[in-house]
Amino acid sequence: MKIVEEVKEFATRYYEEKVSALLNYHSIEHTRLVAKVSETIAGAESLSEREKDIVVVAAWFHDIGHAVSLKDHEEESCKIARQFLAEKGMDEAFIVEVEKCIRATKMGAPKNSLLEEIIGDADHAHAGMDNFMEISNLLRKEMCNFVERKCSKLEYWKQTLDFILGIKFHTEYARNTFEPVRLKNIKKVENRIKKLSADKAPELPTHTQKSTARGIETMFRLTARNQINLSSIADNKANIMLTINAVLVSVLMSTSALTLRTSEHNFLIPGIILIVGCLISLVFAILSVIPKYGSGQYSDEDLKKRKLNLLFFGNFVNMPYEKYKKGVKEMMSDYDYLYGTLTKDQYNLGKVLAKKYKLLRYSYRVFMVSFVVAVLTFLVQYLSKIM
C-alpha cells in the first residue's frame, strides 16, 4: 500500500506542474475518480493486496501521458509509470501488469484479465453516474480547446451517444452499480440530441469556419513574430558591422598608419585596401538599417477599391483619423479583405526583410574579402623584402 500513496503523491504533483489546464476532462479529478472506483471494485472482487496495488497504481497513471501527447497517451503513461516504479524498486512483473492495465483503458482495447476489466469499468464509471451530463460537458469544453478536436454540439452529443451505447461493464459490481444509471443516461443523451436537432440546424459548417479562422490567426501571429525576431537579428548584425568598420576607418584615418614606412615594410597599399573595403561594408550596413516608410500619399479610389494596406503606418500617416477608422472597420467586417490585407502585409514584411539580409550579406562579404586581401598584400610585400 505504500507504493499506492507514493504514486498518488507523484501523480497529483505531476498534474499540477505538467498537465495542461486546457484538459478540463482528463484532469486530476478524473484520475482520482478512476482510482477510487478501481479500489472499490478491487475490494468487491476480493483481490490480493498486490493485485489491488497494481490496479490502483495503473489508475493513477492511466491518463498522465496527456502531458506529453494527446495521441496514444497510454504509451506515454506506460513510460512514465515504468520509470517511476523502477526508481521505487518495484519488480518487473509488477510493472508489466501495471502497463497492461494502462493499455486496457484505450478505447476499444480488449480486457484480458480481471485487473484489466476492473480498470476498464472504473474508467467508464462516469457513464453510470447521475452527473454524467455535467462530466460530458467537461469533455466537450476540453475538445473546444483544441482546434483539431472541435465539433458542433449536435455532433458531439451524437458521438457521446455512440460512446455510452458501446460501453459494456465487465465486473459484477459495475453491472449492479453503474448499469441501471447508464441506461437512464442514454435517454438523457437522446433527449439532448432531439432538442438540438429541433432548435436549429447543425452548427458544424460555422464551427469548421471558426476553427479554420483560429488556425489562420495563429499562422499570421507566428509568422509576424518570426519576422520581427529575424529583423531584430539583422539589426544586431548591422550594428556589429557599423561599429567594427567605423572604428577601423577612424583608427586608420586618424593615425599615421598609412604613411608609416620602414626600410622593410610599406603599410600604404594594405591600409588603402582595408579602408576602402571597410567604407563599402559600412555603406551596405547603413543601407540595411535606414528606416523606410511610404510617402503617405493615397487616393480615395485606392481606399474605395481596397488597394491600400491599412496595417502599414506609412500608408495612413497623412490620413485623417475618421477616414482611417472607417477603413479599418470595413476591413474587420470583411473576411476576404481582412485576411487579404494580412497576407499582403506579411509578404511586404518578408520582402523588406529579404532586402535587409541581402545588404548585410554584401557588407559581411566585402569586409571579409578586404580584410583578407589587405593581410595577404602585406604578407606578399613582407616576404618579397626578406627573400
C-alpha positions as CSV (number, residue, x, y, z in Angstrom):
1,M,0.0,0.0,0.0
2,K,3.0,2.3,0.5
3,I,3.6,2.4,-3.3
4,V,0.0,3.5,-3.9
5,E,0.5,6.5,-1.6
6,E,3.8,7.4,-3.3
7,V,2.2,7.1,-6.8
8,K,-0.8,9.2,-5.6
9,E,1.5,12.0,-4.4
10,F,3.6,11.8,-7.6
11,A,0.6,11.9,-9.9
12,T,-1.0,14.8,-8.1
13,R,2.1,16.9,-8.3
14,Y,2.7,15.9,-11.9
15,Y,-0.8,17.0,-12.9
16,E,-0.3,20.4,-11.1
17,E,3.1,21.0,-12.8
18,K,2.9,19.5,-16.2
19,V,-0.6,18.7,-17.4
20,S,-2.2,21.5,-19.4
21,A,-5.1,23.3,-17.8
22,L,-6.9,23.0,-21.1
23,L,-7.6,19.4,-20.3
24,N,-10.9,20.0,-18.5
25,Y,-11.9,16.4,-18.5
26,H,-8.6,14.4,-18.5
27,S,-7.7,16.2,-15.2
28,I,-6.6,15.1,-11.8
29,E,-10.3,14.9,-10.7
30,H,-11.0,12.3,-13.4
31,T,-7.9,10.4,-12.3
32,R,-9.0,10.5,-8.6
33,L,-12.4,9.2,-9.6
34,V,-10.9,6.2,-11.6
35,A,-8.5,5.4,-8.8
36,K,-11.3,5.5,-6.2
37,V,-13.6,3.3,-8.2
38,S,-10.8,0.9,-9.1
39,E,-10.1,0.5,-5.4
40,T,-13.7,-0.1,-4.6
41,I,-14.2,-2.7,-7.4
42,A,-10.9,-4.4,-6.4
43,G,-12.2,-4.7,-2.9
44,A,-15.5,-6.1,-4.1
45,E,-13.7,-8.7,-6.2
46,S,-11.6,-9.8,-3.2
47,L,-8.3,-9.2,-4.9
48,S,-5.0,-9.8,-3.1
49,E,-3.1,-6.7,-1.8
50,R,-0.6,-6.9,-4.6
51,E,-3.4,-7.1,-7.2
52,K,-5.2,-4.1,-5.6
53,D,-1.9,-2.1,-5.7
54,I,-1.4,-2.9,-9.4
55,V,-4.9,-1.8,-10.5
56,V,-4.9,1.3,-8.3
57,V,-1.4,2.4,-9.4
58,A,-2.4,1.9,-13.0
59,A,-5.5,4.1,-12.4
60,W,-3.3,6.9,-11.1
61,F,-1.0,6.6,-14.1
62,H,-3.6,5.8,-16.9
63,D,-4.1,9.4,-18.2
64,I,-0.9,11.1,-17.1
65,G,0.6,10.7,-20.6
66,H,-1.6,13.6,-21.8
67,A,1.1,15.9,-20.5
68,V,3.3,14.5,-23.3
69,S,0.9,13.7,-26.1
70,L,-2.8,13.7,-26.7
71,K,-2.4,10.9,-29.3
72,D,-1.5,7.5,-27.9
73,H,-1.2,8.9,-24.5
74,E,-1.5,5.4,-23.0
75,E,2.0,4.6,-24.2
76,E,3.4,7.8,-22.7
77,S,1.6,6.9,-19.5
78,C,3.3,3.5,-19.5
79,K,6.7,5.1,-20.0
80,I,6.2,7.5,-17.1
81,A,4.8,4.7,-14.9
82,R,7.7,2.3,-15.7
83,Q,10.4,5.0,-14.9
84,F,8.8,5.9,-11.6
85,L,8.1,2.3,-10.4
86,A,11.6,1.2,-11.4
87,E,13.1,4.0,-9.4
88,K,11.0,2.9,-6.4
89,G,12.4,-0.7,-6.7
90,M,9.2,-2.4,-7.9
91,D,9.8,-5.8,-9.6
92,E,9.4,-6.2,-13.4
93,A,6.3,-8.4,-13.1
94,F,4.5,-5.7,-11.1
95,I,5.5,-3.0,-13.7
96,V,4.4,-5.2,-16.6
97,E,0.9,-5.8,-15.1
98,V,0.5,-2.0,-14.5
99,E,1.4,-1.3,-18.1
100,K,-1.2,-3.9,-19.3
101,C,-3.9,-2.2,-17.2
102,I,-3.0,1.2,-18.6
103,R,-3.2,0.0,-22.1
104,A,-6.6,-1.7,-21.3
105,T,-8.0,1.8,-20.9
106,K,-7.6,2.6,-24.5
107,M,-10.9,2.9,-26.3
108,G,-11.8,-0.5,-27.8
109,A,-8.9,-2.3,-26.2
110,P,-9.6,-5.9,-25.2
111,K,-9.7,-6.8,-21.5
112,N,-7.6,-10.0,-21.0
113,S,-7.7,-10.2,-17.2
114,L,-9.8,-9.3,-14.2
115,L,-7.4,-6.4,-13.4
116,E,-7.9,-5.0,-16.9
117,E,-11.7,-5.4,-16.6
118,I,-11.7,-3.5,-13.3
119,I,-9.7,-0.5,-14.5
120,G,-11.8,-0.5,-17.7
121,D,-15.0,-0.4,-15.7
122,A,-13.6,2.3,-13.5
123,D,-12.5,4.5,-16.5
124,H,-16.1,4.3,-17.8
125,A,-17.8,4.6,-14.4
126,H,-18.9,8.1,-15.1
127,A,-21.3,6.8,-17.7
128,G,-23.2,5.2,-14.9
129,M,-23.3,8.2,-12.6
130,D,-26.0,10.8,-12.1
131,N,-23.7,13.6,-13.1
132,F,-22.8,12.1,-16.4
133,M,-24.1,15.0,-18.4
134,E,-22.0,17.5,-16.4
135,I,-18.9,15.4,-16.8
136,S,-19.6,15.1,-20.6
137,N,-19.8,18.9,-20.8
138,L,-16.2,19.0,-19.4
139,L,-15.1,16.7,-22.2
140,R,-16.8,18.9,-24.8
141,K,-15.2,22.0,-23.3
142,E,-11.8,20.2,-23.4
143,M,-12.4,19.4,-27.1
144,C,-13.2,23.0,-27.9
145,N,-9.8,24.0,-26.5
146,F,-8.1,22.1,-29.3
147,V,-8.8,23.1,-33.0
148,E,-8.3,19.7,-34.4
149,R,-10.8,18.1,-32.0
150,K,-13.6,20.7,-32.3
151,C,-17.1,19.7,-33.5
152,S,-20.6,21.1,-33.2
153,K,-22.8,20.4,-30.1
154,L,-25.1,18.2,-32.1
155,E,-22.2,16.2,-33.5
156,Y,-20.6,15.9,-30.0
157,W,-23.7,14.5,-28.4
158,K,-24.1,12.0,-31.3
159,Q,-20.6,10.9,-30.6
160,T,-21.4,10.7,-26.9
161,L,-24.4,8.6,-27.6
162,D,-22.3,6.1,-29.6
163,F,-19.8,6.1,-26.7
164,I,-22.3,5.3,-24.0
165,L,-24.2,2.8,-26.1
166,G,-20.9,0.9,-26.7
167,I,-20.0,0.6,-23.0
168,K,-20.1,-2.8,-21.6
169,F,-19.4,-3.3,-17.9
170,H,-17.4,-6.5,-17.1
171,T,-17.4,-6.8,-13.3
172,E,-20.4,-7.7,-11.2
173,Y,-20.0,-4.7,-9.0
174,A,-20.0,-2.3,-12.1
175,R,-23.0,-4.1,-13.6
176,N,-25.0,-3.8,-10.4
177,T,-24.0,-0.2,-9.6
178,F,-23.5,1.6,-12.9
179,E,-25.6,-0.2,-15.5
180,P,-29.0,1.0,-14.3
181,V,-27.9,4.6,-14.3
182,R,-26.1,4.2,-17.7
183,L,-29.5,3.2,-19.2
184,K,-31.0,6.4,-17.8
185,N,-28.1,8.5,-19.1
186,I,-28.7,7.1,-22.6
187,K,-32.2,8.5,-22.5
188,K,-30.8,11.9,-21.4
189,V,-28.3,12.0,-24.3
190,E,-31.1,11.0,-26.8
191,N,-33.3,13.8,-25.4
192,R,-30.4,16.3,-25.7
193,I,-29.9,15.3,-29.4
194,K,-33.6,15.7,-30.1
195,K,-33.6,19.1,-28.6
196,L,-30.6,20.3,-30.5
197,S,-32.0,18.9,-33.8
198,A,-35.3,20.7,-33.2
199,D,-33.8,24.0,-32.1
200,K,-31.6,24.7,-35.1
201,A,-29.6,23.2,-37.9
202,P,-26.3,21.6,-37.1
203,E,-23.5,24.0,-36.3
204,L,-20.7,22.1,-38.0
205,P,-20.2,24.4,-41.0
206,T,-19.9,27.5,-38.8
207,H,-17.8,25.7,-36.3
208,T,-15.5,24.5,-39.0
209,Q,-15.0,28.0,-40.3
210,K,-14.2,29.3,-36.8
211,S,-11.7,26.5,-36.4
212,T,-10.0,27.4,-39.7
213,A,-10.0,31.1,-38.8
214,R,-8.4,30.4,-35.5
215,G,-5.7,28.4,-37.3
216,I,-5.1,31.2,-39.8
217,E,-4.8,33.7,-37.0
218,T,-2.2,31.6,-35.3
219,M,-0.3,31.3,-38.5
220,F,-0.2,35.1,-39.1
221,R,0.7,35.7,-35.4
222,L,3.6,33.2,-35.5
223,T,4.8,34.5,-38.9
224,A,4.8,38.1,-37.7
225,R,6.7,37.2,-34.6
226,N,9.3,35.3,-36.6
227,Q,9.8,38.1,-39.0
228,I,10.2,40.6,-36.1
229,N,12.8,38.3,-34.5
230,L,14.6,38.0,-37.8
231,S,14.6,41.8,-38.2
232,S,16.0,42.2,-34.8
233,I,18.8,39.8,-35.5
234,A,19.5,41.6,-38.8
235,D,19.7,45.0,-36.9
236,N,22.1,43.5,-34.4
237,K,24.3,42.1,-37.2
238,A,24.3,45.6,-38.9
239,N,25.2,47.2,-35.6
240,I,28.2,44.9,-35.3
241,M,29.4,45.9,-38.8
242,L,28.8,49.6,-38.2
243,T,30.9,49.5,-35.0
244,I,33.8,47.5,-36.4
245,N,34.0,49.4,-39.7
246,A,33.6,52.8,-38.1
247,V,36.4,52.0,-35.6
248,L,38.8,50.6,-38.2
249,V,38.3,53.6,-40.6
250,S,38.6,56.1,-37.8
251,V,41.8,54.5,-36.5
252,L,43.4,54.2,-39.9
253,M,42.5,57.8,-40.9
254,S,43.5,59.4,-37.7
255,T,46.9,57.8,-37.3
256,S,50.0,57.7,-39.5
257,A,49.5,54.0,-40.3
258,L,49.1,54.7,-44.0
259,T,52.3,56.8,-44.2
260,L,54.3,54.6,-42.0
261,R,57.3,53.3,-43.8
262,T,60.4,51.4,-42.8
263,S,63.3,50.0,-44.7
264,E,61.5,46.7,-44.9
265,H,57.7,47.4,-44.7
266,N,55.2,49.5,-46.5
267,F,51.7,49.8,-45.0
268,L,50.2,52.1,-47.6
269,I,48.7,49.6,-50.0
270,P,47.2,47.2,-47.4
271,G,45.9,50.2,-45.5
272,I,44.1,51.6,-48.5
273,I,42.6,48.2,-49.3
274,L,41.3,47.9,-45.8
275,I,39.9,51.4,-45.7
276,V,38.1,51.1,-49.0
277,G,36.7,47.7,-48.0
278,C,35.5,49.0,-44.6
279,L,33.9,52.0,-46.2
280,I,32.0,49.9,-48.7
281,S,31.0,47.4,-46.0
282,L,29.9,50.4,-43.8
283,V,27.7,51.8,-46.6
284,F,25.9,48.4,-47.1
285,A,25.4,48.1,-43.3
286,I,23.9,51.6,-43.1
287,L,21.6,50.9,-46.1
288,S,20.3,47.8,-44.4
289,V,19.1,49.8,-41.3
290,I,17.9,53.0,-42.9
291,P,14.3,53.5,-41.8
292,K,11.9,53.2,-44.7
293,Y,8.2,54.2,-44.9
294,G,5.7,55.2,-47.6
295,S,5.0,58.7,-48.7
296,G,1.7,58.6,-47.0
297,Q,0.0,59.6,-50.3
298,Y,-3.2,57.9,-51.1
299,S,-6.3,58.3,-53.2
300,D,-9.9,57.9,-52.3
301,E,-10.1,55.5,-55.3
302,D,-7.4,53.2,-53.7
303,L,-9.3,53.3,-50.4
304,K,-12.6,52.5,-52.1
305,K,-11.2,49.7,-54.1
306,R,-9.4,48.4,-51.0
307,K,-6.0,48.5,-52.6
308,L,-4.5,50.3,-49.6
309,N,-2.8,48.3,-46.9
310,L,-4.1,50.0,-43.7
311,L,-1.9,47.8,-41.5
312,F,1.3,49.7,-42.6
313,F,1.7,53.0,-40.9
314,G,3.4,54.6,-44.0
315,N,0.2,54.3,-45.9
316,F,-2.0,56.2,-43.4
317,V,0.4,58.7,-41.9
318,N,-1.3,61.5,-43.7
319,M,-4.8,60.1,-43.5
320,P,-7.5,61.8,-41.3
321,Y,-8.5,59.6,-38.3
322,E,-12.1,59.3,-39.2
323,K,-11.3,58.0,-42.7
324,Y,-8.8,55.6,-41.2
325,K,-11.3,54.4,-38.6
326,K,-13.9,53.8,-41.3
327,G,-11.4,51.9,-43.5
328,V,-10.4,49.7,-40.6
329,K,-14.0,48.9,-39.7
330,E,-14.7,47.9,-43.2
331,M,-11.6,45.7,-43.2
332,M,-12.6,44.0,-40.0
333,S,-16.1,43.2,-41.2
334,D,-14.9,41.7,-44.5
335,Y,-13.3,38.3,-44.1
336,D,-11.5,38.3,-47.5
337,Y,-10.5,41.9,-47.2
338,L,-9.0,41.4,-43.7
339,Y,-7.0,38.2,-44.5
340,G,-6.0,39.6,-47.9
341,T,-4.5,42.6,-46.2
342,L,-2.8,40.5,-43.6
343,T,-1.4,38.3,-46.4
344,K,-0.1,41.4,-48.2
345,D,1.4,42.8,-45.1
346,Q,3.3,39.6,-44.3
347,Y,4.5,39.5,-47.9
348,N,5.8,43.1,-47.8
349,L,7.5,42.5,-44.5
350,G,9.2,39.5,-46.0
351,K,10.4,41.5,-49.0
352,V,11.8,44.2,-46.7
353,L,13.5,41.5,-44.6
354,A,15.0,39.8,-47.6
355,K,16.5,43.1,-48.8
356,K,17.9,43.8,-45.4
357,Y,19.6,40.4,-45.2
358,K,20.9,40.8,-48.8
359,L,22.6,44.1,-48.0
360,L,24.0,42.6,-44.8
361,R,25.4,39.7,-46.8
362,Y,27.2,42.2,-49.1
363,S,28.5,44.1,-46.1
364,Y,30.0,41.0,-44.4
365,R,31.4,39.7,-47.7
366,V,33.1,42.9,-48.6
367,F,34.6,43.2,-45.1
368,M,35.9,39.7,-45.2
369,V,37.4,40.0,-48.6
370,S,39.0,43.4,-48.0
371,F,40.5,42.2,-44.7
372,V,41.9,39.0,-46.2
373,V,43.3,40.8,-49.2
374,A,44.9,43.5,-47.1
375,V,46.6,40.9,-44.9
376,L,47.7,38.8,-47.9
377,T,49.1,42.0,-49.6
378,F,51.1,42.8,-46.5
379,L,52.5,39.3,-46.3
380,V,53.5,39.3,-50.0
381,Q,55.3,42.6,-49.5
382,Y,57.0,41.3,-46.4
383,L,58.1,38.1,-48.0
384,S,59.4,39.9,-51.1
385,K,61.6,42.1,-48.9
386,I,63.2,39.2,-46.9
387,M,63.8,36.9,-49.9
